[in-house]
Amino acid sequence: MYLANLIWPAVFLSERYYSWWAIPLGLGIETVVICWLTSFSWGRSFLIAFAANIASAIIGVLLFAWAGLIMEFFIEPLFLYFSLHWAFTSLDWLATGLLAACFSFTIEWVIIRYAFLVPGNWKFFWMFLGANVVTAGVALVSILLFPIKYGPG
């Protein structure tokens, strides 16, 4: 199996993005955004954020790392064509963070719009996307501050 020896940024980010501290942080940020942009109570806003994040986490744990691998297969050849290095550069990490934010946002937006019938408008769309970018950004920065350690020592 060739993929057994490959590693790509989405594998690292998924370990942080779906970790014990990142999920409550995302819930908190998204609850505030939902409450601020709607007339919903804090409790209802939390319930909406919680349900959307449950769906996002279930799908994300299963598919996000693979989405990152697909992104690598499409973007890296473009950079190599122009003789630019891509793998594990700042641009690669930034693209992975944006992919994580957009991946989560898409799933959560569908849940919020269609399961909870929250009216969609551009302000809500962009603010909620921004909340997901912040959450993904925090997870991404945590990798730089506290690198993932595998194996002994």
DSSP file (Angstrom, degrees, kcal/mol; ACC not computed):
  #  RESIDUE AA STRUCTURE BP1 BP2  ACC     N-H-->O    O-->H-N    N-H-->O    O-->H-N    TCO  KAPPA ALPHA  PHI   PSI    X-CA   Y-CA   Z-CA
    1    1 A M    >         0   0    0      0, 0.0     3,-0.6     0, 0.0     4,-0.3   0.000 360.0 360.0 360.0 117.9    0.0    0.0    0.0
    2    2 A Y  G >   +     0   0    0      1,-0.2     3,-1.3     2,-0.2     4,-0.1   0.841 360.0  60.5 -72.5 -35.0    1.6    3.2   -1.2
    3    3 A L  G >  S+     0   0    0      1,-0.3     3,-1.3     2,-0.2    -1,-0.2   0.670  84.9  80.1 -69.9 -15.0   -0.4    5.6    1.0
    4    4 A A  G <  S+     0   0    0     -3,-0.6    -1,-0.3     1,-0.3    -2,-0.2   0.792  97.5  42.3 -63.1 -26.3    0.8    4.0    4.1
    5    5 A N  G <  S+     0   0    0     -3,-1.3     2,-0.3    -4,-0.3    -1,-0.3   0.338  97.1  97.4-102.6   6.4    4.1    5.9    3.9
    6    6 A L    <   -     0   0    0     -3,-1.3     2,-0.4    -4,-0.1    -3,-0.0  -0.686  46.5-176.1 -96.3 148.8    2.6    9.3    2.9
    7    7 A I        +     0   0    0     -2,-0.3    -2,-0.0    62,-0.0    -3,-0.0  -0.993   3.9 176.9-138.6 143.8    1.9   12.2    5.2
    8    8 A W    >>  -     0   0    0     -2,-0.4     3,-1.8    79,-0.0     4,-1.0  -0.964  44.1-100.1-144.7 158.3    0.2   15.4    4.2
    9    9 A P  H 3> S+     0   0    0      0, 0.0     4,-2.9     0, 0.0     5,-0.2   0.788 115.0  63.8 -54.2 -33.8   -0.8   18.5    6.2
   10   10 A A  H 3> S+     0   0    0      1,-0.2     4,-2.4     2,-0.2     5,-0.2   0.818  98.1  56.9 -63.2 -28.6   -4.5   17.5    6.4
   11   11 A V  H <> S+     0   0    0     -3,-1.8     4,-1.2     2,-0.2    -1,-0.2   0.936 111.4  42.2 -66.0 -44.9   -3.6   14.4    8.5
   12   12 A F  H  X S+     0   0    0     -4,-1.0     4,-1.2     1,-0.2     3,-0.3   0.934 116.1  48.5 -65.0 -46.3   -1.9   16.6   11.0
   13   13 A L  H  X S+     0   0    0     -4,-2.9     4,-3.7     1,-0.2     3,-0.4   0.880 106.0  56.4 -65.6 -37.5   -4.6   19.2   11.0
   14   14 A S  H  X S+     0   0    0     -4,-2.4     4,-1.5     1,-0.2    -1,-0.2   0.843 102.0  57.8 -64.1 -30.5   -7.4   16.7   11.4
   15   15 A E  H  < S+     0   0    0     -4,-1.2    -1,-0.2    -3,-0.3    -2,-0.2   0.871 118.1  32.1 -65.2 -35.5   -5.7   15.4   14.6
   16   16 A R  H >< S+     0   0    0     -4,-1.2     3,-1.7    -3,-0.4     6,-0.3   0.860 113.8  58.6 -87.0 -40.0   -6.0   18.9   16.0
   17   17 A Y  H 3< S+     0   0    0     -4,-3.7    -3,-0.2     1,-0.3    -2,-0.2   0.816 113.7  38.8 -63.9 -31.7   -9.2   20.1   14.4
   18   18 A Y  T 3< S+     0   0    0     -4,-1.5    -1,-0.3    -5,-0.3     2,-0.1  -0.096  94.6 120.3-109.4  34.0  -11.2   17.3   15.9
   19   19 A S  S <> S-     0   0    0     -3,-1.7     4,-1.7     1,-0.1     3,-0.2  -0.448  79.0 -95.8 -96.5 172.2   -9.4   17.2   19.3
   20   20 A W  T  4 S+     0   0    0      1,-0.2    -1,-0.1     2,-0.2    -4,-0.1   0.785 120.6  38.5 -60.0 -32.8  -10.9   17.7   22.8
   21   21 A W  T  > S+     0   0    0      2,-0.1     4,-1.4     1,-0.1    -1,-0.2   0.769 110.3  57.3 -92.5 -26.2  -10.1   21.4   23.0
   22   22 A A  H  > S+     0   0    0     -6,-0.3     4,-2.6    -3,-0.2     5,-0.2   0.859 101.4  56.3 -74.4 -34.5  -10.8   22.5   19.4
   23   23 A I  H  X S+     0   0    0     -4,-1.7     4,-2.6     2,-0.2     5,-0.2   0.950 108.9  44.1 -66.4 -49.2  -14.4   21.3   19.4
   24   24 A P  H  > S+     0   0    0      0, 0.0     4,-2.6     0, 0.0    -1,-0.2   0.888 113.4  53.3 -62.3 -35.0  -15.6   23.3   22.4
   25   25 A L  H  X S+     0   0    0     -4,-1.4     4,-2.5     2,-0.2    -2,-0.2   0.948 111.2  45.2 -61.9 -47.7  -13.7   26.4   21.1
   26   26 A G  H  X S+     0   0    0     -4,-2.6     4,-2.8     1,-0.2     5,-0.2   0.898 112.1  52.3 -62.0 -41.2  -15.5   26.1   17.8
   27   27 A L  H  X S+     0   0    0     -4,-2.6     4,-2.5     2,-0.2    -1,-0.2   0.916 110.5  48.3 -60.7 -43.2  -18.8   25.5   19.5
   28   28 A G  H  X S+     0   0    0     -4,-2.6     4,-2.1     2,-0.2    -2,-0.2   0.940 113.7  45.3 -63.4 -48.0  -18.3   28.7   21.6
   29   29 A I  H  X S+     0   0    0     -4,-2.5     4,-2.1     1,-0.2    -2,-0.2   0.933 116.6  45.3 -61.8 -46.7  -17.3   30.8   18.6
   30   30 A E  H  X S+     0   0    0     -4,-2.8     4,-2.7     2,-0.2     5,-0.2   0.849 109.7  54.9 -70.3 -33.6  -20.2   29.5   16.5
   31   31 A T  H  X S+     0   0    0     -4,-2.5     4,-2.7    -5,-0.2     5,-0.2   0.930 109.3  48.1 -62.3 -44.6  -22.7   29.9   19.3
   32   32 A V  H  X S+     0   0    0     -4,-2.1     4,-2.6    -5,-0.2    -2,-0.2   0.924 113.1  47.9 -61.2 -44.8  -21.8   33.5   19.7
   33   33 A V  H  X S+     0   0    0     -4,-2.1     4,-2.3     2,-0.2    -2,-0.2   0.926 113.5  46.6 -64.0 -45.1  -22.1   34.1   15.9
   34   34 A I  H  X S+     0   0    0     -4,-2.7     4,-1.2     1,-0.2     6,-0.4   0.930 115.3  46.0 -63.4 -45.1  -25.4   32.4   15.6
   35   35 A C  H  < S+     0   0    0     -4,-2.7     3,-0.2    -5,-0.2    -2,-0.2   0.904 114.2  48.8 -63.7 -41.5  -26.8   34.2   18.7
   36   36 A W  H  < S+     0   0    0     -4,-2.6    -1,-0.2    -5,-0.2    -2,-0.2   0.870 115.7  42.3 -66.7 -38.5  -25.5   37.5   17.4
   37   37 A L  H  < S+     0   0    0     -4,-2.3     2,-0.2    -5,-0.2    -1,-0.2   0.565 118.6  41.4 -90.5  -8.7  -26.9   37.2   13.9
   38   38 A T  S  < S-     0   0    0     -4,-1.2     7,-0.0    -3,-0.2    80,-0.0  -0.707  83.3-114.6-125.1 178.7  -30.3   35.8   14.8
   39   39 A S  S    S+     0   0    0     -2,-0.2    -4,-0.1     2,-0.0    -3,-0.1   0.173  73.4 127.9 -97.7  17.0  -32.9   36.5   17.5
   40   40 A F        -     0   0    0     -6,-0.4    -2,-0.1     1,-0.1     2,-0.0  -0.353  62.6-110.5 -75.0 153.2  -32.3   33.1   19.0
   41   41 A S     >  -     0   0    0      1,-0.1     4,-2.6    -2,-0.1     5,-0.2  -0.251  31.9-104.8 -71.7 167.8  -31.5   32.5   22.7
   42   42 A W  H  > S+     0   0    0      2,-0.2     4,-2.5     1,-0.2     5,-0.2   0.899 121.9  52.1 -60.6 -40.2  -28.1   31.4   23.8
   43   43 A G  H  > S+     0   0    0      2,-0.2     4,-2.4     1,-0.2    -1,-0.2   0.931 112.0  43.3 -63.8 -46.6  -29.5   27.9   24.5
   44   44 A R  H  > S+     0   0    0      2,-0.2     4,-2.5     1,-0.2    -1,-0.2   0.899 113.3  52.6 -67.2 -39.2  -31.1   27.5   21.0
   45   45 A S  H  X S+     0   0    0     -4,-2.6     4,-2.5     1,-0.2    -2,-0.2   0.908 110.6  48.1 -61.6 -41.4  -27.9   29.0   19.4
   46   46 A F  H  X S+     0   0    0     -4,-2.5     4,-3.2     2,-0.2    -2,-0.2   0.921 110.0  52.0 -64.9 -43.3  -25.8   26.4   21.2
   47   47 A L  H  X S+     0   0    0     -4,-2.4     4,-2.6     2,-0.2     5,-0.2   0.912 111.6  46.8 -59.3 -43.3  -28.1   23.6   20.2
   48   48 A I  H  X S+     0   0    0     -4,-2.5     4,-2.4     2,-0.2    -1,-0.2   0.938 115.0  45.6 -64.1 -47.4  -27.9   24.6   16.6
   49   49 A A  H  X S+     0   0    0     -4,-2.5     4,-2.4     1,-0.2    -2,-0.2   0.901 113.4  51.2 -62.6 -40.7  -24.1   25.0   16.7
   50   50 A F  H  X S+     0   0    0     -4,-3.2     4,-2.3     2,-0.2    -2,-0.2   0.939 111.7  45.4 -63.0 -48.6  -23.8   21.6   18.6
   51   51 A A  H  X S+     0   0    0     -4,-2.6     4,-2.1     1,-0.2    -2,-0.2   0.914 114.2  48.9 -62.5 -43.1  -25.9   19.7   16.0
   52   52 A A  H  X S+     0   0    0     -4,-2.4     4,-2.3    -5,-0.2    -1,-0.2   0.896 112.9  47.8 -64.1 -39.4  -24.1   21.3   13.1
   53   53 A N  H  X S+     0   0    0     -4,-2.4     4,-2.9     2,-0.2     5,-0.2   0.834 107.0  55.9 -73.1 -32.3  -20.7   20.4   14.7
   54   54 A I  H  X S+     0   0    0     -4,-2.3     4,-2.5     2,-0.2     5,-0.2   0.955 111.8  43.7 -61.2 -48.5  -21.7   16.9   15.4
   55   55 A A  H  X S+     0   0    0     -4,-2.1     4,-2.3     1,-0.2     5,-0.3   0.926 115.4  48.8 -61.5 -44.5  -22.5   16.4   11.8
   56   56 A S  H  X S+     0   0    0     -4,-2.3     4,-3.0     1,-0.2    -2,-0.2   0.897 112.2  48.3 -63.3 -41.3  -19.4   18.1   10.7
   57   57 A A  H  X S+     0   0    0     -4,-2.9     4,-2.8     2,-0.2     5,-0.3   0.917 111.4  49.2 -67.5 -43.2  -17.2   16.1   13.1
   58   58 A I  H  X S+     0   0    0     -4,-2.5     4,-1.2    -5,-0.2    -2,-0.2   0.952 119.7  37.1 -61.6 -49.0  -18.7   12.8   12.1
   59   59 A I  H  X S+     0   0    0     -4,-2.3     4,-2.3    -5,-0.2     5,-0.3   0.909 117.6  52.6 -69.1 -41.2  -18.2   13.5    8.4
   60   60 A G  H  X S+     0   0    0     -4,-3.0     4,-2.5    -5,-0.3     5,-0.5   0.892 104.6  53.4 -64.5 -41.8  -14.9   15.3    8.9
   61   61 A V  H  < S+     0   0    0     -4,-2.8    -1,-0.2     1,-0.2     4,-0.2   0.879 117.1  40.2 -60.6 -36.3  -13.2   12.5   10.9
   62   62 A L  H  < S+     0   0    0     -4,-1.2    -2,-0.2    -5,-0.3    -1,-0.2   0.837 133.0  16.2 -80.4 -33.5  -14.1   10.2    8.1
   63   63 A L  H  X S+     0   0    0     -4,-2.3     4,-2.3    -5,-0.1     3,-0.2   0.664  96.6  84.8-120.3 -19.3  -13.3   12.4    5.1
   64   64 A F  H  X S+     0   0    0     -4,-2.5     4,-2.3    -5,-0.3     5,-0.2   0.914  92.9  49.4 -61.7 -45.9  -11.3   15.5    5.8
   65   65 A A  H  > S+     0   0    0     -5,-0.5     4,-1.8     1,-0.2    -1,-0.2   0.881 112.9  49.5 -60.0 -36.3   -7.8   13.9    5.6
   66   66 A W  H  > S+     0   0    0      2,-0.2     4,-2.4     1,-0.2    -1,-0.2   0.870 107.2  53.7 -70.5 -36.2   -8.8   12.4    2.3
   67   67 A A  H  X S+     0   0    0     -4,-2.3     4,-2.3     1,-0.2    -2,-0.2   0.895 108.4  51.5 -62.6 -38.4  -10.1   15.7    1.0
   68   68 A G  H  X S+     0   0    0     -4,-2.3     4,-2.2     2,-0.2    -2,-0.2   0.881 108.2  50.9 -64.5 -38.6   -6.6   17.1    1.9
   69   69 A L  H  X S+     0   0    0     -4,-1.8     4,-2.0     2,-0.2    -2,-0.2   0.915 109.5  49.9 -65.8 -42.0   -4.9   14.4    0.0
   70   70 A I  H  X S+     0   0    0     -4,-2.4     4,-1.5     1,-0.2    -2,-0.2   0.914 109.2  52.5 -61.6 -41.9   -7.0   15.1   -3.1
   71   71 A M  H  X S+     0   0    0     -4,-2.3     4,-2.9     1,-0.2     5,-0.4   0.916 107.3  52.5 -59.1 -42.8   -6.2   18.8   -2.7
   72   72 A E  H  X S+     0   0    0     -4,-2.2     4,-1.8     1,-0.2    -1,-0.2   0.897 106.8  52.8 -60.6 -40.3   -2.5   17.8   -2.7
   73   73 A F  H  < S+     0   0    0     -4,-2.0    -1,-0.2     1,-0.2    -2,-0.2   0.804 116.5  38.9 -67.2 -28.3   -2.8   15.8   -5.9
   74   74 A F  H  X S+     0   0    0     -4,-1.5     4,-0.5    -3,-0.3    -2,-0.2   0.845 122.8  37.0 -89.8 -36.4   -4.4   18.8   -7.7
   75   75 A I  H >X S+     0   0    0     -4,-2.9     4,-1.8    -5,-0.2     3,-0.7   0.904 107.0  60.8 -86.1 -42.7   -2.4   21.7   -6.3
   76   76 A E  H 3X S+     0   0    0     -4,-1.8     4,-2.7    -5,-0.4     5,-0.2   0.893 100.8  54.6 -57.3 -42.9    1.1   20.3   -6.0
   77   77 A P  H 3> S+     0   0    0      0, 0.0     4,-2.0     0, 0.0    -1,-0.3   0.869 106.0  54.1 -59.6 -33.2    1.4   19.5   -9.8
   78   78 A L  H <X S+     0   0    0     -3,-0.7     4,-1.2    -4,-0.5    -2,-0.2   0.923 111.1  44.6 -64.2 -42.8    0.6   23.1  -10.5
   79   79 A F  H  <>S+     0   0    0     -4,-1.8     5,-3.2     1,-0.2     3,-0.3   0.896 112.7  51.0 -68.3 -39.4    3.3   24.3   -8.3
   80   80 A L  H ><5S+     0   0    0     -4,-2.7     3,-1.6     3,-0.2    -1,-0.2   0.850 102.9  60.6 -66.7 -32.7    5.8   21.8   -9.7
   81   81 A Y  H 3<5S+     0   0    0     -4,-2.0    -1,-0.2     1,-0.3    -2,-0.2   0.877 109.3  42.5 -59.6 -37.7    4.9   22.9  -13.2
   82   82 A F  T 3<5S-     0   0    0     -4,-1.2    -1,-0.3    -3,-0.3    -2,-0.2   0.202 120.9-111.0 -93.9  15.7    6.2   26.4  -12.3
   83   83 A S  T < 5S+     0   0    0     -3,-1.6     2,-0.4     1,-0.2    -3,-0.2   0.834  72.4 139.4  59.1  37.2    9.2   24.9  -10.4
   84   84 A L      < -     0   0    0     -5,-3.2     2,-0.3    -8,-0.1    -1,-0.2  -0.885  54.8-121.7-110.5 142.9    7.9   25.9   -7.0
   85   85 A H        +     0   0    0     -2,-0.4     3,-0.0     1,-0.2    -9,-0.0  -0.630  37.0 163.8 -80.4 139.7    8.1   23.8   -3.9
   86   86 A W    >   +     0   0    0     -2,-0.3     3,-2.2     5,-0.1     6,-0.4   0.719  33.3 103.8-122.4 -47.6    4.7   23.1   -2.4
   87   87 A A  T 3  S-     0   0    0      1,-0.3     3,-0.1     5,-0.1     4,-0.0  -0.184 103.2 -11.6 -57.9 124.2    4.7   20.3    0.1
   88   88 A F  T 3  S+     0   0    0      1,-0.2    -1,-0.3     2,-0.1     2,-0.1   0.676  99.1 136.8  61.7  23.0    4.6   21.4    3.8
   89   89 A T  S <> S-     0   0    0     -3,-2.2     4,-2.3     1,-0.1     5,-0.2  -0.382  74.4 -97.5 -84.6 174.1    5.2   25.1    2.8
   90   90 A S  H  > S+     0   0    0      1,-0.2     4,-2.6     2,-0.2     5,-0.2   0.882 127.1  53.0 -59.1 -38.3    3.4   27.9    4.4
   91   91 A L  H  > S+     0   0    0      2,-0.2     4,-2.8     1,-0.2    -1,-0.2   0.889 106.9  51.7 -65.4 -38.3    1.1   28.0    1.4
   92   92 A D  H  > S+     0   0    0     -6,-0.4     4,-2.1     2,-0.2    -2,-0.2   0.926 112.5  45.3 -63.1 -45.0    0.3   24.3    1.8
   93   93 A W  H  X S+     0   0    0     -4,-2.3     4,-2.4     2,-0.2    -2,-0.2   0.903 113.3  50.1 -65.7 -41.1   -0.6   24.8    5.4
   94   94 A L  H  X S+     0   0    0     -4,-2.6     4,-2.5     2,-0.2     5,-0.2   0.928 111.1  48.6 -63.0 -45.0   -2.7   27.9    4.6
   95   95 A A  H  X S+     0   0    0     -4,-2.8     4,-2.4     1,-0.2    -1,-0.2   0.886 111.1  51.0 -62.0 -38.6   -4.5   26.0    1.9
   96   96 A T  H  X S+     0   0    0     -4,-2.1     4,-2.4     2,-0.2    -2,-0.2   0.902 109.8  49.6 -66.2 -40.9   -5.1   23.1    4.3
   97   97 A G  H  X S+     0   0    0     -4,-2.4     4,-2.3     2,-0.2    -2,-0.2   0.910 112.4  47.2 -63.4 -42.3   -6.5   25.4    6.9
   98   98 A L  H  X S+     0   0    0     -4,-2.5     4,-2.7     2,-0.2     5,-0.2   0.881 110.5  52.8 -66.8 -37.5   -8.8   27.1    4.4
   99   99 A L  H  X S+     0   0    0     -4,-2.4     4,-2.8    -5,-0.2    -2,-0.2   0.926 109.4  49.4 -61.3 -44.2   -9.9   23.6    3.2
  100  100 A A  H  X S+     0   0    0     -4,-2.4     4,-2.6     2,-0.2     5,-0.3   0.926 112.5  47.4 -60.9 -45.1  -10.7   22.6    6.8
  101  101 A A  H  X S+     0   0    0     -4,-2.3     4,-2.7     1,-0.2    -2,-0.2   0.934 116.1  43.2 -63.0 -46.2  -12.8   25.8    7.3
  102  102 A C  H  X S+     0   0    0     -4,-2.7     4,-2.4     2,-0.2    -2,-0.2   0.873 113.0  53.1 -68.8 -36.7  -14.7   25.4    4.0
  103  103 A F  H  X S+     0   0    0     -4,-2.8     4,-1.6    -5,-0.2    -2,-0.2   0.956 115.6  39.0 -61.7 -52.1  -15.2   21.7    4.6
  104  104 A S  H  X S+     0   0    0     -4,-2.6     4,-2.9    -5,-0.2     5,-0.3   0.922 114.7  54.3 -65.0 -44.3  -16.7   22.2    8.1
  105  105 A F  H  X S+     0   0    0     -4,-2.7     4,-3.2    -5,-0.3     5,-0.2   0.911 105.7  52.3 -57.4 -44.9  -18.6   25.3    7.0
  106  106 A T  H  X S+     0   0    0     -4,-2.4     4,-1.8     2,-0.2    -1,-0.2   0.927 113.5  42.7 -60.3 -46.4  -20.3   23.5    4.1
  107  107 A I  H  X S+     0   0    0     -4,-1.6     4,-1.9     1,-0.2    -1,-0.2   0.940 118.0  45.5 -65.3 -47.0  -21.6   20.7    6.3
  108  108 A E  H  X S+     0   0    0     -4,-2.9     4,-2.9     1,-0.2     5,-0.2   0.879 109.7  54.9 -66.0 -38.4  -22.6   23.0    9.1
  109  109 A W  H  X S+     0   0    0     -4,-3.2     4,-2.9    -5,-0.3     5,-0.3   0.908 107.2  50.5 -62.0 -42.5  -24.3   25.5    6.8
  110  110 A V  H  X>S+     0   0    0     -4,-1.8     4,-2.5    -5,-0.2     5,-0.6   0.924 113.1  46.1 -61.9 -44.2  -26.5   22.8    5.3
  111  111 A I  I  X>S+     0   0    0     -4,-1.9     4,-1.8     3,-0.2     5,-1.3   0.939 115.6  45.7 -63.4 -47.2  -27.5   21.6    8.8
  112  112 A I  I  <5S+     0   0    0     -4,-2.9     6,-2.0     3,-0.2     4,-0.4   0.922 118.8  41.1 -63.7 -45.0  -28.2   25.2   10.0
  113  113 A R  I  <5S+     0   0    0     -4,-2.9    -2,-0.2    -5,-0.2    -1,-0.2   0.908 129.2  23.7 -71.5 -42.8  -30.1   26.2    6.9
  114  114 A Y  I  <5S+     0   0    0     -4,-2.5    -3,-0.2    -5,-0.3    -2,-0.2   0.782 126.4  40.6-104.0 -29.2  -32.2   23.1    6.3
  115  115 A A  I  <<S+     0   0    0     -4,-1.8    -3,-0.2    -5,-0.6    -4,-0.1   0.845 131.8  26.0 -85.1 -35.7  -32.5   21.2    9.6
  116  116 A F  S   <S-     0   0    0     -5,-1.3    -3,-0.2    -4,-0.4    -2,-0.1   0.424  98.1-132.8-107.3  -0.9  -33.0   24.3   11.7
  117  117 A L        +     0   0    0     -6,-0.3    -4,-0.2     1,-0.2    -3,-0.2   0.834  38.4 172.4  53.4  38.9  -34.5   26.5    8.9
  118  118 A V        -     0   0    0     -6,-2.0    -1,-0.2     1,-0.1    -2,-0.1  -0.666  39.7-111.0 -75.8 126.2  -32.3   29.5    9.8
  119  119 A P        -     0   0    0      0, 0.0     2,-0.5     0, 0.0    -1,-0.1  -0.333  31.5-132.8 -61.8 136.4  -32.8   32.1    7.1
  120  120 A G        +     0   0    0     -7,-0.1     2,-0.3     4,-0.1     3,-0.0  -0.761  35.1 157.0 -94.2 133.0  -29.8   32.5    4.9
  121  121 A N     >  -     0   0    0     -2,-0.5     4,-2.7     1,-0.1     5,-0.2  -0.942  52.8-104.0-142.9 168.0  -28.4   35.9    4.0
  122  122 A W  H  > S+     0   0    0     -2,-0.3     4,-2.7     1,-0.2     5,-0.3   0.861 117.6  54.6 -65.0 -35.6  -25.0   37.0    3.0
  123  123 A K  H  > S+     0   0    0      2,-0.2     4,-2.5     1,-0.2     5,-0.3   0.946 112.2  43.2 -62.7 -47.7  -24.1   38.5    6.3
  124  124 A F  H  > S+     0   0    0      2,-0.2     4,-2.7     1,-0.2     5,-0.3   0.928 113.4  53.7 -62.5 -44.6  -24.8   35.2    8.1
  125  125 A F  H  X S+     0   0    0     -4,-2.7     4,-2.2     1,-0.2    -2,-0.2   0.947 114.4  38.9 -54.2 -54.3  -23.0   33.3    5.4
  126  126 A W  H  X S+     0   0    0     -4,-2.7     4,-2.4     2,-0.2    -1,-0.2   0.868 116.5  50.1 -70.7 -37.1  -19.8   35.3    5.6
  127  127 A M  H  X S+     0   0    0     -4,-2.5     4,-2.0    -5,-0.3    -1,-0.2   0.900 113.1  46.2 -68.6 -39.3  -19.8   35.7    9.4
  128  128 A F  H  X S+     0   0    0     -4,-2.7     4,-1.8    -5,-0.3    -2,-0.2   0.887 112.0  50.6 -71.5 -37.2  -20.3   32.0    9.9
  129  129 A L  H  X S+     0   0    0     -4,-2.2     4,-2.2    -5,-0.3    -2,-0.2   0.918 109.3  52.9 -61.5 -42.3  -17.6   31.2    7.4
  130  130 A G  H  X S+     0   0    0     -4,-2.4     4,-2.4     1,-0.2    -2,-0.2   0.883 105.0  54.3 -59.8 -39.5  -15.4   33.6    9.3
  131  131 A A  H  X S+     0   0    0     -4,-2.0     4,-2.1     1,-0.2    -1,-0.2   0.896 109.5  47.9 -61.7 -39.5  -16.1   31.7   12.5
  132  132 A N  H  X S+     0   0    0     -4,-1.8     4,-2.6     2,-0.2    -2,-0.2   0.863 109.3  53.0 -69.5 -35.6  -15.0   28.5   10.8
  133  133 A V  H  X S+     0   0    0     -4,-2.2     4,-2.6     2,-0.2    -2,-0.2   0.910 109.3  49.7 -64.6 -41.5  -11.9   30.1    9.5
  134  134 A V  H  X S+     0   0    0     -4,-2.4     4,-2.4     2,-0.2    -2,-0.2   0.936 111.9  47.7 -62.4 -46.3  -11.0   31.3   13.0
  135  135 A T  H  X S+     0   0    0     -4,-2.1     4,-2.0     1,-0.2    -2,-0.2   0.929 114.7  45.1 -61.9 -46.0  -11.5   27.8   14.5
  136  136 A A  H  X S+     0   0    0     -4,-2.6     4,-2.4     1,-0.2    -1,-0.2   0.888 111.8  54.2 -64.7 -37.8   -9.4   26.2   11.7
  137  137 A G  H  X S+     0   0    0     -4,-2.6     4,-2.8    -5,-0.2    -2,-0.2   0.891 106.4  50.6 -63.4 -40.1   -6.8   28.9   12.2
  138  138 A V  H  X S+     0   0    0     -4,-2.4     4,-2.1     2,-0.2    -1,-0.2   0.922 111.7  47.8 -64.0 -43.4   -6.5   28.2   15.9
  139  139 A A  H  X S+     0   0    0     -4,-2.0     4,-1.0     2,-0.2    -2,-0.2   0.900 113.2  49.2 -63.0 -39.5   -6.0   24.5   15.2
  140  140 A L  H >X S+     0   0    0     -4,-2.4     4,-1.1     1,-0.2     3,-0.6   0.925 110.9  48.1 -66.3 -45.6   -3.5   25.3   12.6
  141  141 A V  H 3X S+     0   0    0     -4,-2.8     4,-2.4     1,-0.2     3,-0.3   0.852 104.0  62.1 -64.1 -34.1   -1.5   27.7   14.8
  142  142 A S  H 3X S+     0   0    0     -4,-2.1     4,-2.9     1,-0.2    -1,-0.2   0.821  98.0  57.2 -63.4 -28.6   -1.5   25.1   17.6
  143  143 A I  H << S+     0   0    0     -4,-1.0    -1,-0.2    -3,-0.6    -2,-0.2   0.889 109.2  45.5 -67.1 -37.7    0.4   22.8   15.3
  144  144 A L  H  < S+     0   0    0     -4,-1.1    -2,-0.2    -3,-0.3    -1,-0.2   0.903 119.5  40.0 -70.3 -40.7    3.1   25.4   15.0
  145  145 A L  H  < S+     0   0    0     -4,-2.4    -2,-0.2     1,-0.3    -3,-0.2   0.870 131.8  23.5 -76.8 -37.4    3.2   26.2   18.7
  146  146 A F  S  < S-     0   0    0     -4,-2.9    -1,-0.3    -5,-0.2    -2,-0.1  -0.721  86.3-151.1-131.3  80.7    2.8   22.6   20.0
  147  147 A P        -     0   0    0      0, 0.0     2,-0.3     0, 0.0    -3,-0.1  -0.125  25.4-104.1 -56.3 147.7    4.1   20.2   17.3
  148  148 A I        -     0   0    0     -5,-0.1     2,-0.5     1,-0.0  -136,-0.0  -0.550  35.1-155.7 -73.4 133.2    2.5   16.8   17.1
  149  149 A K        -     0   0    0     -2,-0.3     2,-0.4    -3,-0.1     4,-0.1  -0.955  11.1-175.0-116.8 124.6    4.8   14.1   18.5
  150  150 A Y        +     0   0    0     -2,-0.5    -2,-0.0     2,-0.1     0, 0.0  -0.897  49.2  12.9-115.4 147.4    4.5   10.5   17.4
  151  151 A G  S    S-     0   0    0     -2,-0.4     2,-0.1     2,-0.1    -2,-0.0  -0.201 105.0 -23.5  84.8-177.8    6.4    7.6   18.8
  152  152 A P              0   0    0      0, 0.0    -2,-0.1     0, 0.0     0, 0.0  -0.359 360.0 360.0 -69.8 144.6    8.6    7.4   21.9
  153  153 A G              0   0    0     -4,-0.1    -2,-0.1    -2,-0.1    -3,-0.0   0.448 360.0 360.0  79.4 360.0   10.1   10.5   23.4
